[in-house]
Amino acid sequence: MAVRLYVDFNTMTTDPRERVYINPHTHSALAQKLHPGLVVTLYDEEMEVEAVVEFDEHDQAWLGQPNWSTRRELALPSNNDARPA
């Protein structure tokens, strides 16, 4: 089973590689399993994308390098089930 990590895609790096920061505190149970080259699924409320994990020695931060060709839009919950009171 692929590792799924919730991320904030607004935390992308400004370099041309467009990497996404992975917060190990949000994923404390998974933090010890992170290693460079690990293939994961990054997701938020709207989309998910496969990525390869990297460790940035300079910033001492885990990053995910998205493979944008695997991007999938996630269905948002609908309000069709709401009934008038």
Secondary structure, DSSP 8 states (H G I E B T S, - for coil): --EEEE--GGGB-SSTT--EEE-TTTTHHHHTT--TT-EEEEE-SSEEEEEEEEEETTTTEEEEEE-GGG-EE-----STT----
